[in-house]
Amino acid sequence: MIHQFMKMYSPLKKIINYEMVKMVYKNEKLCAFCVSVPNYGFLTRGEITLSKLLRIKELKKKPNEYVILYVGADGSTLGLGSALIHHVKSV
């Protein structure tokens, strides 16, 4: 599952703050994850100009708020996805 995760989300690596990617393992197997990014608003839409890129970098370093993009959990870990969201909201 970790290889699938990395392949799916690698296009986002330039905008992700990795401190806000949470992964939970059980018996050395990835069983849940939560991906959050700083709230870039509409900065990532359309052509990325130099001014947009600078603003994205600034927000990545010092975000005012986050947006939860993706949450996933193995079916055997009921409630873990909700727990991850709660944890992210409290950070």
C-alpha positions as CSV (number, residue, x, y, z in Angstrom):
1,M,0.0,0.0,0.0
2,I,2.9,2.4,0.7
3,H,4.1,2.1,-2.9
4,Q,0.6,2.9,-4.2
5,F,0.4,5.8,-1.8
6,M,3.7,7.3,-3.0
7,K,2.8,6.8,-6.7
8,M,-0.6,8.4,-6.3
9,Y,0.5,11.5,-4.3
10,S,4.0,12.2,-5.8
11,P,2.5,14.9,-8.1
12,L,1.6,16.9,-5.0
13,K,5.1,16.8,-3.5
14,K,5.8,20.4,-4.3
15,I,2.8,21.7,-2.3
16,I,2.7,19.2,0.5
17,N,4.0,20.1,3.9
18,Y,5.2,16.6,5.0
19,E,4.6,17.3,8.7
20,M,0.9,17.2,7.9
21,V,0.9,13.8,6.2
22,K,0.0,11.3,8.8
23,M,0.4,7.5,8.3
24,V,-0.5,4.8,10.7
25,Y,1.1,1.4,10.5
26,K,-0.1,-1.9,12.1
27,N,2.3,-4.9,12.0
28,E,4.6,-2.9,9.7
29,K,1.7,-2.5,7.1
30,L,0.3,0.9,6.2
31,C,-3.3,0.8,7.4
32,A,-4.4,4.5,7.4
33,F,-3.3,7.9,6.1
34,C,-4.4,11.5,6.1
35,V,-3.0,14.1,3.6
36,S,-3.4,17.8,4.4
37,V,-2.0,20.8,2.6
38,P,-1.9,24.5,3.4
39,N,-4.9,26.3,2.1
40,Y,-3.6,27.8,-1.1
41,G,-7.0,29.0,-2.3
42,F,-6.8,29.3,-6.1
43,L,-3.1,29.7,-6.3
44,T,-2.5,26.2,-7.7
45,R,-5.1,26.7,-10.5
46,G,-4.1,27.7,-14.0
47,E,-0.6,28.8,-15.0
48,I,1.9,29.0,-12.1
49,T,3.5,32.4,-12.4
50,L,6.5,33.6,-10.5
51,S,4.4,35.6,-8.1
52,K,2.1,32.6,-7.5
53,L,5.1,30.3,-6.9
54,L,6.5,32.7,-4.3
55,R,3.2,33.0,-2.5
56,I,2.8,29.1,-2.5
57,K,6.3,28.8,-1.0
58,E,5.5,31.4,1.6
59,L,2.2,29.6,2.6
60,K,3.9,26.3,2.6
61,K,6.4,27.6,5.3
62,K,3.8,29.5,7.4
63,P,0.3,28.3,6.6
64,N,-2.7,30.0,8.3
65,E,-4.9,27.0,7.8
66,Y,-4.9,23.5,6.3
67,V,-7.2,21.6,3.9
68,I,-7.6,17.9,4.4
69,L,-7.3,16.4,0.9
70,Y,-7.4,12.7,1.4
71,V,-8.1,10.2,4.2
72,G,-7.9,6.5,3.7
73,A,-8.1,3.5,6.1
74,D,-8.0,-0.2,5.8
75,G,-11.4,-1.8,6.4
76,S,-10.0,-3.6,9.5
77,T,-9.3,-0.3,11.3
78,L,-12.7,1.1,11.8
79,G,-12.7,4.6,13.2
80,L,-9.0,5.2,12.5
81,G,-9.7,7.6,9.6
82,S,-11.9,9.7,11.9
83,A,-9.2,9.7,14.6
84,L,-6.7,10.9,12.1
85,I,-8.9,13.8,11.0
86,H,-9.5,14.7,14.7
87,H,-5.7,14.7,15.3
88,V,-5.0,16.9,12.2
89,K,-7.7,19.4,13.3
90,S,-6.1,19.7,16.7
91,V,-2.6,20.5,15.4
